[in-house]
């Protein structure tokens, strides 16, 4: 039974729904697709339970009147059948409705609904551009996903629960009081009006306070995570006190937003309590006065007082639930700011066929500048032939890394075109296009996963090929000696966040092994052996020379050993190709490359 109800809603739907809209209700509806039949069923069962609970008061009042007007000997004969109906409703119908309500609410919706939201928002965030993540804390984005998923679920479920329960319950209470005497409806109607005005006054303020609270909470989490991710830098530069103050500032901001929200809740609570106690007094006094003049029965008094006491409890519950609803609505609004941002780098609506594995790469009149910064390239032209090994050198800020980012379409150019075999790279699906490339950077990023998962990332896991790649990068010896706290050994050892448990040279060799495993036709090296000692580098370079045969290689280089492998070298300066030729041709000129060459020391070209 449990599994059947739990399987009614798939937590990980296969279909991609695209970008979520930015309006609150549209955002909620977007993530509630396929769930409405279950939510409607929950609402109907909730209405049945609310009506059943309200009917208890009427039954209690009737029983009081029946006992007052009937002798014990005649009681069962007169009212036995009605009592049986009451018991069947209370003992069978309502428990069954409660069971179905709980199963749908807890087994079908509560776990699967927020997981659907997390799953879809996570997939959406993975589609975001490099520019998006360069301007956001990773921890902040993750917190928004987790926080918004729970807030969407809570907003919808509590709204259904409170709205249905409140409407049904109040309608039933008004009906029961009107059956005794219409005058008794007046205090409850006035209370409802004042209660609605209180909600109208406080709730929008609570929503704004909750939105601010959610934003400051995400900022606080982002700052704390940032300190942990960069803990080696914090310790190296004696930044403990600085990080404490950095986190404290965000904690103080969060606390201020918390105080503001709590003040509003206190005022709301006091206002509701005052109205509640006033209602009990007025309704009880009116019922007693009507009884003294013979207008209502003792049962009506019992109903009126019981309803007044129930209203006290229900109003407090409603107050906290309504506050929780709008607090979660505030969280949804806050999450929407991040999670509904449009993806800046999009796949074409009708993508071209699979990109060619061999072809000419050409930059034609390319202009580009990062948002809010000066233009880096203006009318840049560059052609890279199939199988060519191109070295890129230049001073810092010349545009070397930006050139690679544009080639990989991490950013879209402002004007011009980047083509592969004559096809604009924007016409290809991003994943299919980037699958043609393998890259090793100066600071390789490793996942907090096993060595095996890192080496085989982006390729089919093949034990024989993986060992061969490890041998070619001189990694096998140190990998076999690795172990972790879980008992993992060798290739099954966790490397830590960003590979922190490995040295820089070890991380770089694993990244090189990953490139060899991928066997992509285009290879990008961003000072790929900079962290290796001379002996290891010499061995790896010899093996790399075999690996890169027949591939197009683009290498950002400062080391002589890397440049010697290149067929051609271009020199970038201030976003322009100022020199282009073989190493010997460039050394024969009195240009920037020769000046950089003369500044080299122990195999490095200085910046």
N, C-alpha and C positions, 0 to 999 in steps of 0.2 A: 504493500500500500504506500509506504513512504516513498519508494523509488518511483512509483507510477506518478504520484503528484509532483515529485521533484523533476521528472523528465518532461513535464508538460511544456515548460519554457526552456529553449536551448540557451545556455549561458554564453556560448561562443558562436553566434550566427555567422554563417559563411559569407553571406552577401555583404558587400561594401556599400554603405549608404551615402558616402560622400561627405561633404562639409556640413556641419550642423548650422542652422540659421541662428541669427543673433538676437531675435526677439524672445522674451521669456517663455511665453506660451508655445511659440513655434519650436523653441529649443526642447521644451518638455515633451511636446507631441512627437518630435523627431525621435526621441529615445524611448517612446512608449509604444511604438509600432508593434503590432502583433500581441499586445498584452491587454487590449481593451476588453475582450470577452471575459477575461479572468477578473479584471478590476470591476466590471459591471456586476459579475456574480458576487464578488466580495461586498459591493455596495448593497445589493439586494438582501444578502444574508445579514448584513449589519442592520439594515432597516427592520428586518424581521425580529432581530434580537432586541433592538431599541423599543419596538412596539410591544414585544412580550414583556420587557422589563417595566414599561409604563403601565401595562395592564395589571401588573401585580398590585398597584395602588388601588385600582378600581375594584379588584377582587377583594382586597383587604377591607375597603369601605363597605362593599356589599355584604361581606361576612359579618361585619360589625352590626349592620342593619338587620341581617337575618337573625342573628343571635338575640338581638333586642326585641324582635317582633315574633319570635317562634319559641315554643317550649322545647326543651331538650328531647322529649319523646317524639315530637313531630319533625325535628330538624332534618334528619336524613331522608324521611319520606318526602319532605317538601323540596329539599335542595340537593339531594344525593346525586342526581344525574348531572347537575351543574358542577358539583365538586369533582366528579369523575372527569368531566371535560377539562376543568382547570388543571387537574393532576396530569392528564395526558399531555396537555400543552406544556406544562412546566417540567414534566418528567421525561417526555419523549421528543416532542417537536423541537423545543428550544435546545436541548442538548445535541440533537442531530445537526441542527443549524449551526450551533457553536462549533461542533467538530469539523463540519465542512468549511466554515469560515476560517478556522485555525489552520487547517490543512492547506487551503488555497493561499492564505496570507503568509504562513511561515515556511511551508515546504515549496510552494510553487513560485511565489513572488519575492519574498524577502531576500533570499540568497541570489537567485538568478537575475533579478531586475538590475541591481547595482553592478553585478558582474558583466551584464550586457553593456552597460554604460561604460565601465572601465575598459572592456575589450574594444569597443568601438572608438572611444576617445584615444586609447593608446595607439591603435592603428592609424588614427588620424594624425596624431602627433608625430609618428614615425615618418609621415609623408611631408612634414614641415621642412622648410629649407634650412641650410646651415646658418643663414642670417637670423632666423628665428631663434635658434638655440644659442647663438653667440650673444644675444641680448637678454637671455632669460637664465635664471638659476635652474639647473637640472632638478634640484630638490624641490624647488618651488613648483615647477611644472608637474612633477610626480605627485606632490601634495594636492595640487588643483584637481588632478584626475581622481585621486582617492576621495577627496573631500566632496567634489561635485557629484560623484556617483551616489554617495550616501545621501547627499542633500536632495537630489532628484527623487530618489525612492521615498525619502521621508516626507518631502513636500506633497507628493501625489497620494501616498497612502494615508497620511494624516489628514489631508484635505478631504479625501473620501470618507474617512472614519468620522471626523468631526462634523463635517457638513451634513452627512446623512443622519448620523446619530442625533445631532442637535435639531435638525428640521423635524424629523419623525417624533422625537421625544417631546419637543415643545408643542407641536400640533396635538399630540395625544393629551398632554397636560391641560392645554387650553380647552380641549373638548371635554375632558373629565370635569374640570371646574365649572364649565358652562352648563353641564348636566345638573349640577347642584344648584347653582344660581349664577346668572351672568355677571352679577356684581363682583363675584370672586375673581373674575377674569381681569378686572381692572388693575389690581396691584401687579399681577404678573406681566400684563401688557406694558405698564409703565416701566417695570424692571427691564423688560426686553429692549425697550427704546433706549434707556440709559446705558444698558450693557453694549448695545450696538454703537452708541456714540463713543463710549470708552474705547471700543475696538477701533473705530474710525480714527480716533485721536492718537492712540498709542501705537497701533500696529505699523503704520507707515514709518514712524520714527524708529521702531524696533528693527524694521527691515533695513533701513539705512545704516543703523548702528551695527547690525549683523554683517552687512556687506563690508563695512570698514573693518570689522573684527576679523572676518575671513581673509581679507587682503593682508592685514598686518600679521595674521598667523602664518600665512604662506611666506611672507617676507622673512619672518622669524625662522621658520624651518629652512628656507633657502640659505640664509646666512650661516646657520649652524652646520648644515650639510657642507657648505662651501669650506668651512674651517676644517672639517673632518677629511674631506677629499684632498685638501692641500696641507695635511698635517705635517709633512716633511718640511715644507717651506716655512710653516709657522714655527717649528722647532729650530730650524736652521737659522732663522733671522730673529730669534728671540721674540716672537710675536704673540706669546701667550697673553700678556696684558692687553695688547692691541685687539686680539680676537675676543677676549672677554668683554671689552668695551663695545666692540663692533656688534656682538650678539646682544649685549645689554641694551643698547639703543633700540633695537627692534623689539626686545622684550618689554621695554618701557612703553613703546608705542602700542603694542598689543594690550598691555595692562590698562592704558588710558581708554582704549576702545572698549575693553571689558567693563571698566567702571561705568562708562557712559551707558552701556546696555543694561547693566545691573540697576542703575538708578531709575531707568525707565520701567524696568520690571517691578521694582519696589513700589513706585507710584501707581502702576497698573494694579498690582496686587491689593494695595490699601483701598483704592477706589472700588474695586469689585467687592471686597469684604464688607465695606460700609453699605453698599447697595444690598448685599445678601442679607445681612442682619436686619436691615430695615424691612426687607420683603417678608422675612419670617414673622416679625412683630406685627406688621400691618395685616398680613394674610390671616394670621392666627386670631387677632383681635376681631377682624371683620367676620370670620367664620363663627366665632363665639357669639358675637352680637346677633348675627342672623339666626343662630340656634335659639337664643333667648326669646326671640319673637316668633319662633316656630316656622321659620322659612326653610331651614335646612335640617337634615337628620344628623345624628351622631356620626354616622358613617361618612358623611360629607366633611365633617370637622376632621375626622381621622385622615381622609384623603388630602384635605387642604394642608394640614400640618406636615404630613408625610412628604407631600410635594414640595413644600417650602424647604424642608430639611434636605431633600434630594437636590433641589435647585442649588443650595449652598455648595454641596459636594461637586455637582456637575459643572457649576460655573467656574470653580477653581480649576477643575480638570480642563474645561474648555479654554480658560485663560492661558494655562501653561501649554496646551496643545496649539492654540492659535499663535502664541508667542514662538513656539518651536517651529510651526509652519513658516512663519515669516522670517525667523532666523535662518532656516534652511533655504528659503527663497532668496535671502540675501547672499547666502553661500553660492547658490546657483548663478545669480547675477554676477558675482565676483568670478566664478569659474568660467562663465561665458566669455568674459573679456579676453581670456587666454585661449580657451578651447575652441572658440568659434572664429578665431582669426583665420582669414582666408589663406590658403596655401599659395605662396608666391611663385614657386617653381612647379608648374603643372605638366602633366602628360597631355599630349594632343588628343582631341576628341576622336579623330581617326588617325591613329599612329601609322607610320610607314612600316613596311615589312621589316623583318629582323635585320638589324644593322650589319653591314659587311664586316667580316673578321679581318680582311686585308683591304687597305685603302689609303688614299692620300688624306692627311689631316691638313686643313687649310683655315687660317684666320684671314678673313677678307674685310678690310676697313673696320676693324673692331674697335668700338669705343666703350669704355666702362669706368664707373666710379662707384665706390661703396656709398650707401645712403648717408647723407650728412657729411660726406668727405669730398675732397678734391678728386677730379677725374684722374684715373691712373693711366688708362690707355686712350689714345686718340688716333683713329684711323690706322690701327696696327695691322700689319700684313705679315704672315708667316706661313710657310708651307713645309710639311714634314712628309717625306716619302715613305712608302711601305718598307719596313725592314731597316729603316735608317735609325742610327743611334745618335741622338741629339743631346748635347750638353748645354745647359743654360747657366750662365754665370752673370754676376753683377753685384753692385753694392747693395746693402740692406735698403729696402724700400723701393727697389727698382721695379718690382712687379713680378718677380719670379713665381712666388707662391700663388699670386692672383691669376697668373697665366694658367697654372695647373687647375685652380678652382673653376675657371671658366671652361677649360677643356672638359672637365668632369661634370659640367653643368650644375655645380653647387650654387652658382649665381647665373642669372640671365644677363646677357650683354645689353647695353643701351641702344646700340645700333651696329650695323654690319652683320656678319654671319660667320659662324664656325661650322665647317662642313666636314663630313667623312665620306670620301668617294663621291663628292658632289651633292650629298644630301645634308641639309641643315640638321644639326644634332637635335634641334627642338622638335623635329618631326618623329623622333624615336621615343619609345617608352623609356623612362629613366632607368629602370632596373635592367632592361635588356641592353641598353647602351653601356651602362657602367659595368655590366658583367664582362665587357671586353677588356677592362682595365684591371691591373693589379698594381698596388702601390705600397712602397715602404717609405715611411717618413723618418725624419731625424729623431722624433720622439714618438715611437710607435705606440698606438693605443691598444692595449690588450684587455679583453673582457675578464671580469671576475668569474672565470670558469676554468676548466681544466686545460692543461697544455694541449691535449688531444683536440678539444673543442676549438681552441684558438688557432691551431695549425690547420685544421680542416674547415675553418669558417669560410664559407663561400665556395666550397668544393665538396665532392663526395668523399665521405670518410672511408679511406682505404688504408689498412694497417701497413701493407708493404710499401705503398707510395709515401705514406707519412714517415716511415723510418728512413726511406731513401732521401726525402727532403731534409730530415734532421741531420743526416750524414753530410749532405752537400753543404749545409750551413754550419758544420762543426758543432752541432747542438746535442747530439745523441749522448755524449758522455755526461754532460751536466744534467740533462733531463732524467737520465736513469738514476741519478743520485737524489732527485727531489722527493719530498714527502710533505704531507700536510696534517693538520690537526684531526681530520676525519679518518685518517688511516690510508689516504690515497698515496700512491707511489708512482714515480715515473711520469708517463703520459697522462695519468689520471690524477695528477696533483693540481690543486687549485693555485692559481698564480697571484691571487689577491686583486683588490680593486686597482684597475689600470696597470696590473702586473707589478704591483709594489713589492712583492716578495722576490722578484728577480732583479738582477743588476741591469744597467742600461744596455750593456753588450748582449746579455742573455735575451732581453726583450727584443732587441733588434734582430738577433738570429732567428728567434721564433717567428717574427714578422716576415723575415726573408723566406723561411720555410713555408709560411702560409702562401706567399706569392708563388713559390715553386709549385705548391700543391694546386693552386688555382689554374696554372698553365694558361694564362690569358695572353692574347696576341699583342696587347699593348702593355708595356711595363713602365711605371713611373717610379723613379728613385729620387728621393729628396734627402741627399747625403745619407744614403742607406747604410753605410758602414762606419759612420762617424764615431760610434761608441765602442768600436772594436780596437783591440791592440794590434800593433803592426803585423805580428806573426799570424794571428787569426784572420786579420783583414786580407793578407796576401793569399791565404788558403781559400777564403770565401770568394775573393775576386776571381781566382782561377776557375772555381766551380761556377760562379755566376756567368763567366764568359761563355761557358758551355750552354748554360740554361737560356741565355738571351739570344742565342743563334736563331736567326730567322724571325725574330720579334722586332717590333718597333719599340725603341727605348728612348725615354725622355728623362734626363737626369739633371736635377739641380745640384750643382757640385761646387765645392770649395777645395777639394782634395785632388792632387795630381793623379793619384791612383785611379780615381773615377774618370777623370777627363781623358786619360790615355786610352780608354775603351771606346771613346766617342768617334764617330765618323765626321761629325761636324759640331761646331760650337757657335752659339749666338751669345752676344753680350747685351744685356738689358741695362738701360740707364734712364731713370725718370719715365718709365713706360714706353721707351722706344728701343728698337733693335738698332744699336749703334755700330755693331760689328758682327760679321757673319763669315765663317770659313772654317778650315781645318785648324788644328792646334798650331801647326807650323806656319800656316799663312797668317794667323793672328799674331804670333810671336814675332814675325818678320816686320810687322807694322809698329809704328810708334803710337799705339792707341791705348784705350782703357784696359784691355785684356793684358797687354804687356806690363802696364803699370801695376795691375793687380798681381800679376805673376812675380814681379820683382819684389813685392811685399810678402810673398809666401814664406812660411817658416815651417820646416819639418813637414812638408807635404800639404800645407793649408794655404788657401788664398785668403788674404785678409779682407775684412769688410771695410 
